[in-house]
């Protein structure tokens, strides 16, 4: 009877140790987000221009839990007046895209922010549009 108790305790210790080891091997959600943003930028950016928009890079800030998409507007969208006149439509469209994107569900559930900073392709130092979407907006 004492031998079986020893085996049970030994087995429990082994299982608990295995759980700790396996749990420590997994990256945090924030680390995963940073890695994925970096990999996306390295593999795909700058993206081809689609609908006068190009994604230049994607970064993730762990402290603020913010995914930032740096983009550029080209051609007819590369105009501050046009963007100002359509600011609400752009914001509404991006918000809908965030809400409808199942690929970022885990990040939305974790309360991440999604920021868009859009520069002019013609004058890259000019920011034409910027918005930070928080959980209050997309939930």
Backbone as a chain_set.jsonl record, in Angstrom:
{"seq": "XXXXXXXXXXXXXXXXXXXXXXXXXXXXXXXXXXXXXXXXXXXXXXXXXXXXXXXXXXXXXXXXXXXXXXXXXXXXXXXXXXXXXXXXXXXXXXXXXXXXXXXXXXXXXXXXXXXXXXXXXXXXXXXXXXXXXXXXXXX", "coords": {"N": [[0.818, -1.187, 0.0], [1.959, 1.225, 0.73], [3.803, 1.504, -1.299], [2.229, 1.953, -3.591], [1.144, 4.466, -2.977], [3.436, 6.011, -3.014], [4.037, 5.8, -5.763], [1.831, 7.116, -6.874], [2.182, 9.719, -5.871], [4.657, 10.283, -7.018], [3.958, 10.157, -9.741], [2.118, 12.288, -9.866], [3.796, 14.464, -9.274], [5.467, 14.31, -11.509], [3.62, 14.849, -13.591], [2.792, 17.444, -12.884], [5.225, 18.756, -13.167], [5.64, 18.405, -15.913], [3.539, 19.919, -16.922], [4.29, 22.5, -16.12], [6.669, 22.784, -17.577], [5.71, 22.574, -20.228], [3.937, 24.749, -20.285], [5.694, 26.859, -19.97], [6.993, 26.897, -22.367], [5.382, 28.062, -24.216], [4.698, 31.041, -26.002], [3.783, 34.319, -24.887], [0.662, 36.029, -25.502], [1.112, 38.642, -26.261], [3.798, 38.508, -27.066], [3.474, 36.801, -29.217], [1.875, 38.387, -30.91], [3.667, 40.476, -31.477], [5.671, 39.059, -32.793], [4.232, 38.043, -35.017], [3.482, 40.431, -36.301], [5.974, 41.46, -36.997], [6.916, 39.397, -38.684], [5.0, 39.524, -40.734], [5.507, 42.077, -41.788], [8.157, 41.731, -42.67], [7.823, 39.725, -44.629], [5.801, 40.621, -46.424], [5.639, 43.411, -46.798], [6.648, 46.453, -48.423], [3.208, 46.223, -49.336], [1.516, 45.393, -52.429], [-0.13, 48.069, -54.195], [-3.502, 48.518, -53.583], [-6.673, 49.616, -54.328], [-5.755, 52.281, -54.139], [-4.195, 52.208, -51.854], [-1.517, 51.203, -49.753], [0.121, 48.895, -47.634], [2.693, 49.647, -45.529], [4.126, 48.804, -43.272], [3.779, 46.762, -40.299], [3.439, 46.942, -36.859], [3.77, 45.935, -33.417], [3.042, 47.105, -30.244], [3.936, 46.151, -27.155], [3.545, 47.252, -24.589], [1.378, 49.074, -24.781], [-0.404, 47.428, -25.938], [-1.015, 47.596, -28.688], [-1.663, 47.172, -32.053], [-0.219, 48.471, -34.841], [-0.826, 49.701, -37.991], [0.982, 50.837, -40.583], [0.447, 52.723, -43.325], [0.138, 53.83, -46.785], [-1.393, 56.311, -48.793], [-2.149, 56.539, -52.218], [-2.184, 58.064, -55.495], [-5.397, 59.26, -56.303], [-6.273, 59.255, -53.658], [-4.224, 60.339, -52.287], [-4.409, 62.941, -51.063], [-4.984, 65.506, -48.977], [-7.368, 66.983, -48.582], [-9.35, 65.37, -49.755], [-9.194, 63.139, -48.075], [-9.832, 64.291, -45.616], [-12.484, 65.097, -46.128], [-13.634, 62.599, -46.321], [-13.217, 61.319, -43.947], [-14.893, 60.191, -41.91], [-16.131, 58.106, -43.346], [-13.891, 56.527, -43.946], [-13.027, 55.821, -41.362], [-15.319, 54.429, -40.45], [-15.315, 52.296, -42.297], [-12.869, 51.001, -41.727], [-13.356, 50.278, -39.076], [-15.476, 48.477, -39.396], [-14.109, 46.506, -40.807], [-12.338, 45.616, -38.818], [-14.156, 44.619, -36.909], [-15.311, 42.534, -38.394], [-13.262, 40.753, -38.931], [-12.181, 37.587, -38.542], [-9.649, 36.642, -38.096], [-8.33, 38.177, -36.222], [-9.593, 37.787, -33.892], [-8.772, 36.656, -31.389], [-7.059, 38.625, -30.493], [-8.75, 40.793, -30.262], [-10.417, 39.843, -28.231], [-8.592, 39.902, -26.184], [-8.411, 42.545, -25.719], [-6.854, 44.249, -27.303], [-5.61, 47.167, -29.049], [-6.13, 48.754, -32.218], [-4.405, 50.477, -34.487], [-4.266, 52.856, -37.112], [-2.098, 54.437, -39.222], [-1.752, 56.588, -41.736], [0.158, 57.606, -44.376], [1.115, 60.044, -46.849], [1.909, 58.974, -50.084], [3.288, 60.454, -51.874], [4.449, 62.554, -50.399], [6.028, 61.43, -47.941], [6.368, 62.193, -45.207], [4.044, 63.368, -44.461], [1.141, 62.918, -42.65], [-1.874, 61.612, -43.491], [-4.107, 60.385, -42.435], [-5.153, 59.172, -39.275], [-5.982, 56.94, -36.733], [-6.926, 55.403, -33.689], [-8.282, 52.461, -32.786], [-10.176, 51.323, -30.158], [-11.258, 48.943, -27.618], [-13.74, 49.888, -26.843], [-14.816, 50.848, -29.16], [-14.861, 48.709, -31.069], [-16.204, 46.573, -29.898]], "CA": [[0.0, 0.0, 0.0], [2.853, 2.366, 0.76], [4.44, 1.595, -2.607], [1.296, 2.581, -4.527], [1.055, 5.88, -2.62], [4.671, 6.593, -3.529], [3.9, 5.897, -7.218], [0.841, 8.156, -7.16], [2.826, 11.007, -5.609], [5.685, 10.455, -8.053], [3.258, 10.438, -10.999], [1.563, 13.647, -9.761], [4.923, 15.396, -9.401], [5.884, 14.277, -12.911], [2.595, 15.541, -14.388], [2.871, 18.878, -12.584], [6.463, 19.245, -13.798], [5.414, 18.452, -17.361], [2.659, 21.064, -17.181], [5.104, 23.715, -15.978], [7.589, 22.841, -18.715], [4.937, 22.867, -21.435], [3.406, 26.113, -20.204], [6.776, 27.827, -20.122], [7.435, 26.883, -23.76], [4.464, 28.844, -25.037], [4.917, 32.479, -25.931], [2.616, 35.085, -24.456], [-0.12, 36.577, -26.61], [1.799, 39.858, -26.682], [4.978, 38.087, -27.83], [2.978, 36.265, -30.489], [1.451, 39.519, -31.733], [4.879, 41.169, -31.934], [6.324, 38.185, -33.775], [3.429, 38.004, -36.235], [3.582, 41.74, -36.967], [7.31, 41.529, -37.585], [6.966, 38.451, -39.8], [4.171, 40.055, -41.824], [6.242, 43.188, -42.395], [9.323, 41.194, -43.374], [7.422, 38.914, -45.778], [4.844, 41.182, -47.377], [5.629, 44.87, -46.909], [5.353, 47.083, -48.684], [2.285, 45.426, -50.134], [1.105, 46.058, -53.675], [-1.193, 49.067, -54.042], [-4.86, 48.067, -53.879], [-7.598, 50.712, -54.029], [-4.959, 53.464, -53.8], [-3.649, 52.046, -50.508], [-0.44, 50.232, -49.603], [0.585, 48.705, -46.26], [4.146, 49.797, -45.498], [4.637, 47.956, -42.198], [2.887, 46.486, -39.177], [4.211, 46.77, -35.624], [2.962, 45.724, -32.221], [3.608, 47.667, -29.026], [3.496, 45.297, -26.05], [3.103, 48.028, -23.431], [0.044, 49.632, -25.002], [-1.191, 46.39, -26.608], [-1.522, 48.237, -29.9], [-1.228, 46.789, -33.392], [-0.231, 49.668, -35.678], [-0.672, 49.497, -39.425], [1.481, 52.023, -41.274], [0.037, 52.597, -44.715], [0.26, 55.025, -47.621], [-2.402, 56.539, -49.82], [-1.562, 56.919, -53.499], [-3.046, 58.587, -56.552], [-6.455, 60.206, -55.918], [-6.4, 59.304, -52.185], [-3.068, 61.066, -51.761], [-4.9, 64.313, -51.085], [-5.462, 65.79, -47.62], [-8.77, 67.441, -48.633], [-10.185, 64.189, -50.032], [-9.207, 62.315, -46.862], [-10.59, 65.041, -44.602], [-13.903, 65.026, -46.496], [-14.093, 61.212, -46.211], [-12.683, 60.789, -42.698], [-15.884, 59.326, -41.252], [-16.29, 56.887, -44.16], [-12.683, 55.718, -43.763], [-13.088, 55.285, -39.997], [-16.392, 53.43, -40.421], [-14.883, 51.14, -43.077], [-11.84, 50.286, -40.97], [-14.007, 49.689, -37.902], [-16.212, 47.299, -39.88], [-13.105, 45.485, -41.139], [-11.866, 45.065, -37.543], [-15.234, 43.82, -36.331], [-15.624, 41.373, -39.227], [-12.068, 39.957, -39.2], [-12.03, 36.489, -37.581], [-8.234, 36.389, -37.877], [-7.826, 38.944, -35.076], [-10.54, 37.564, -32.792], [-8.063, 36.437, -30.131], [-6.51, 39.917, -30.077], [-9.889, 41.617, -29.82], [-10.837, 39.314, -26.933], [-7.574, 40.303, -25.203], [-8.501, 43.997, -25.535], [-5.823, 44.978, -28.043], [-5.997, 48.325, -29.853], [-5.721, 48.673, -33.62], [-4.16, 51.852, -34.929], [-3.921, 53.053, -38.51], [-1.401, 55.682, -39.518], [-1.646, 56.578, -43.195], [0.98, 58.692, -44.903], [1.057, 60.355, -48.266], [2.96, 58.297, -50.845], [4.048, 61.501, -52.562], [5.234, 63.249, -49.37], [5.937, 60.442, -46.864], [6.32, 62.761, -43.854], [2.697, 63.891, -44.233], [0.138, 61.955, -42.19], [-3.187, 61.964, -44.034], [-5.171, 59.801, -41.609], [-4.683, 58.42, -38.122], [-7.042, 56.617, -35.777], [-6.665, 54.274, -32.801], [-9.533, 51.795, -32.439], [-10.108, 50.663, -28.858], [-12.335, 47.982, -27.383], [-15.017, 50.613, -26.749], [-15.336, 51.04, -30.518], [-15.09, 47.516, -31.864], [-16.982, 45.518, -29.216]], "C": [[0.867, 1.258, 0.0], [3.515, 2.566, -0.593], [3.521, 2.288, -3.598], [1.124, 4.07, -4.234], [2.273, 6.613, -3.156], [4.572, 6.785, -5.041], [2.908, 6.989, -7.616], [1.469, 9.534, -6.977], [3.866, 11.296, -6.686], [5.047, 10.825, -9.395], [2.692, 11.861, -10.988], [2.659, 14.698, -9.923], [5.396, 15.461, -10.847], [4.906, 15.061, -13.79], [2.655, 17.048, -14.146], [4.12, 19.491, -13.211], [6.296, 19.376, -15.298], [4.54, 19.642, -17.734], [3.448, 22.366, -17.114], [6.032, 23.871, -17.176], [6.837, 23.203, -19.988], [4.402, 24.295, -21.423], [4.498, 27.145, -20.418], [7.273, 27.894, -21.553], [6.561, 27.759, -24.652], [4.743, 30.33, -24.874], [3.631, 33.168, -25.485], [1.889, 35.609, -25.691], [0.549, 37.836, -27.153], [3.046, 39.529, -27.505], [4.565, 37.545, -29.194], [2.58, 37.396, -31.433], [2.657, 40.265, -32.299], [5.588, 40.352, -33.01], [5.562, 38.18, -35.095], [3.497, 39.324, -37.012], [4.925, 41.86, -37.678], [7.434, 40.608, -38.798], [6.169, 38.959, -40.992], [4.92, 41.166, -42.553], [7.407, 42.664, -43.23], [8.918, 40.474, -44.665], [6.653, 39.686, -46.85], [4.947, 42.687, -47.624], [6.831, 45.403, -47.669], [4.505, 46.207, -49.599], [2.025, 46.125, -51.464], [-0.035, 47.048, -53.388], [-2.52, 48.457, -54.491], [-5.802, 49.173, -53.43], [-6.856, 51.938, -53.49], [-4.36, 53.421, -52.402], [-2.586, 50.95, -50.505], [-0.116, 50.119, -48.113], [2.107, 48.72, -46.285], [4.788, 48.932, -44.421], [3.555, 47.765, -41.141], [3.782, 46.278, -37.959], [3.248, 46.541, -34.469], [3.715, 46.269, -31.026], [3.053, 46.88, -27.85], [2.938, 46.107, -24.882], [1.685, 48.562, -23.601], [-0.914, 48.627, -25.626], [-1.838, 46.942, -27.875], [-0.841, 47.69, -31.145], [-1.309, 48.055, -34.232], [0.071, 49.291, -37.113], [-0.225, 50.819, -40.026], [1.214, 51.812, -42.755], [0.334, 53.886, -45.464], [-0.921, 55.089, -48.573], [-1.687, 57.02, -51.073], [-2.634, 57.54, -54.397], [-4.124, 59.531, -56.012], [-6.684, 60.275, -54.408], [-5.26, 60.082, -51.537], [-3.359, 62.561, -51.811], [-5.554, 64.592, -49.727], [-6.933, 66.205, -47.604], [-9.708, 66.256, -48.852], [-10.304, 63.328, -48.779], [-10.007, 63.007, -45.762], [-12.09, 64.952, -44.875], [-14.485, 63.621, -46.297], [-13.635, 60.534, -44.922], [-13.647, 59.82, -42.023], [-16.073, 58.025, -42.029], [-15.088, 55.952, -43.996], [-12.72, 55.044, -42.395], [-14.146, 54.193, -39.894], [-15.986, 52.152, -41.163], [-13.828, 50.315, -42.349], [-12.437, 49.603, -39.741], [-14.775, 48.428, -38.289], [-15.236, 46.169, -40.203], [-12.557, 44.827, -39.863], [-12.925, 44.152, -36.937], [-15.46, 42.512, -37.08], [-14.446, 40.422, -39.433], [-11.9, 38.84, -38.159], [-10.566, 36.198, -37.258], [-7.637, 37.134, -36.69], [-8.727, 38.78, -33.852], [-9.835, 37.428, -31.445], [-7.485, 37.758, -29.593], [-7.616, 40.858, -29.604], [-10.354, 41.157, -28.446], [-9.865, 39.708, -25.823], [-7.551, 41.822, -24.996], [-7.425, 44.795, -26.234], [-6.442, 46.173, -28.762], [-5.474, 48.121, -31.268], [-5.619, 50.093, -34.158], [-3.77, 51.853, -36.401], [-3.283, 54.42, -38.648], [-1.131, 55.648, -41.013], [-0.925, 57.836, -43.663], [0.683, 58.92, -46.377], [2.194, 59.614, -48.958], [3.872, 59.323, -51.502], [4.949, 62.279, -51.607], [5.147, 62.417, -48.093], [5.9, 60.995, -45.44], [4.937, 63.305, -43.495], [1.754, 62.77, -43.823], [-1.225, 62.435, -42.68], [-4.332, 61.477, -43.151], [-4.522, 59.055, -40.452], [-5.86, 58.182, -37.188], [-6.631, 55.384, -34.983], [-8.004, 53.697, -32.359], [-9.337, 51.033, -31.144], [-11.277, 49.693, -28.712], [-13.692, 48.666, -27.313], [-15.647, 50.771, -28.133], [-15.693, 49.742, -31.209], [-15.877, 46.405, -31.175], [-18.452, 45.804, -29.288]], "O": [[0.538, 2.243, -0.661], [3.763, 3.705, -0.989], [3.978, 3.13, -4.372], [0.972, 4.86, -5.166], [2.154, 7.715, -3.691], [4.98, 7.827, -5.553], [3.131, 7.704, -8.593], [1.31, 10.412, -7.824], [3.947, 12.411, -7.202], [5.542, 11.706, -10.099], [2.778, 12.565, -11.995], [2.476, 15.695, -10.621], [5.691, 16.542, -11.356], [5.326, 15.848, -14.638], [2.579, 17.836, -15.089], [4.08, 20.609, -13.725], [6.757, 20.349, -15.894], [4.777, 20.296, -18.749], [3.284, 23.237, -17.968], [6.164, 24.964, -17.725], [7.29, 24.059, -20.748], [4.417, 24.972, -22.45], [4.243, 28.203, -20.993], [7.922, 28.872, -21.922], [6.985, 28.151, -25.739], [4.99, 30.818, -23.771], [2.532, 32.651, -25.687], [2.444, 35.627, -26.789], [0.553, 38.07, -28.361], [3.324, 40.18, -28.512], [5.227, 37.801, -30.201], [2.91, 37.365, -32.619], [2.663, 40.64, -33.472], [6.047, 40.897, -34.014], [6.161, 38.297, -36.164], [3.561, 39.322, -38.241], [4.996, 42.308, -38.822], [7.995, 41.0, -39.822], [6.612, 38.838, -42.134], [4.962, 41.194, -43.783], [7.616, 43.103, -44.361], [9.599, 40.601, -45.682], [6.828, 39.439, -48.043], [4.374, 43.179, -48.596], [7.924, 44.848, -47.561], [5.011, 45.546, -50.505], [2.287, 47.32, -51.603], [-0.803, 46.865, -52.443], [-2.651, 47.955, -55.607], [-5.74, 49.618, -52.284], [-7.278, 52.551, -52.51], [-4.051, 54.462, -51.823], [-2.73, 49.917, -51.16], [-0.082, 51.127, -47.407], [2.735, 47.913, -46.971], [5.872, 48.387, -44.627], [2.564, 48.494, -41.093], [4.76, 45.533, -38.017], [2.073, 46.903, -34.533], [4.883, 45.941, -30.814], [1.854, 46.927, -27.572], [1.964, 45.694, -24.253], [0.883, 48.508, -22.669], [-2.092, 48.924, -25.824], [-3.037, 46.78, -28.105], [0.382, 47.735, -31.279], [-2.379, 48.657, -34.323], [1.08, 48.653, -37.412], [-0.96, 51.806, -39.987], [1.691, 50.85, -43.359], [0.726, 54.894, -44.875], [-1.387, 54.073, -49.088], [-0.742, 57.806, -51.002], [-3.823, 57.529, -54.081], [-3.799, 60.504, -55.332], [-7.239, 61.261, -53.922], [-5.337, 60.439, -50.361], [-2.677, 63.333, -52.485], [-6.562, 63.978, -49.381], [-7.67, 65.814, -46.699], [-10.747, 66.157, -48.199], [-11.388, 62.842, -48.457], [-10.78, 62.359, -45.056], [-12.878, 64.752, -43.95], [-15.695, 63.472, -46.125], [-13.665, 59.307, -44.822], [-13.241, 58.735, -41.607], [-16.164, 56.955, -41.428], [-15.248, 54.734, -43.917], [-12.474, 53.843, -42.281], [-13.892, 53.14, -39.309], [-16.283, 51.049, -40.704], [-13.881, 49.085, -42.351], [-12.063, 48.478, -39.408], [-14.722, 47.425, -37.578], [-15.509, 45.006, -39.906], [-12.339, 43.616, -39.836], [-12.621, 43.041, -36.503], [-15.767, 41.491, -36.465], [-14.617, 39.374, -40.056], [-11.52, 39.112, -37.02], [-10.277, 35.566, -36.242], [-6.566, 36.772, -36.203], [-8.629, 39.547, -32.894], [-10.265, 38.03, -30.461], [-7.433, 37.972, -28.382], [-7.43, 41.624, -28.658], [-10.654, 41.984, -27.585], [-10.258, 39.834, -24.663], [-6.766, 42.328, -24.194], [-7.106, 45.906, -25.81], [-7.639, 46.19, -29.048], [-4.498, 47.403, -31.485], [-6.615, 50.809, -34.267], [-3.046, 50.976, -36.872], [-3.854, 55.433, -38.243], [-0.384, 54.801, -41.504], [-1.339, 58.961, -43.384], [0.076, 58.084, -47.048], [3.325, 59.623, -48.47], [5.07, 59.095, -51.665], [6.077, 62.626, -51.956], [4.287, 62.67, -47.249], [5.429, 60.299, -44.54], [4.692, 63.663, -42.342], [1.585, 61.792, -44.552], [-1.674, 63.526, -42.328], [-5.402, 62.086, -43.123], [-3.493, 58.398, -40.611], [-6.632, 59.093, -36.889], [-6.061, 54.44, -35.531], [-8.769, 54.352, -31.65], [-8.442, 50.195, -31.038], [-12.164, 49.63, -29.564], [-14.699, 48.069, -27.692], [-16.87, 50.823, -28.259], [-16.725, 49.667, -31.876], [-16.187, 45.394, -31.804], [-19.258, 45.029, -28.772]]}, "num_chains": 1, "name": "protein.A"}
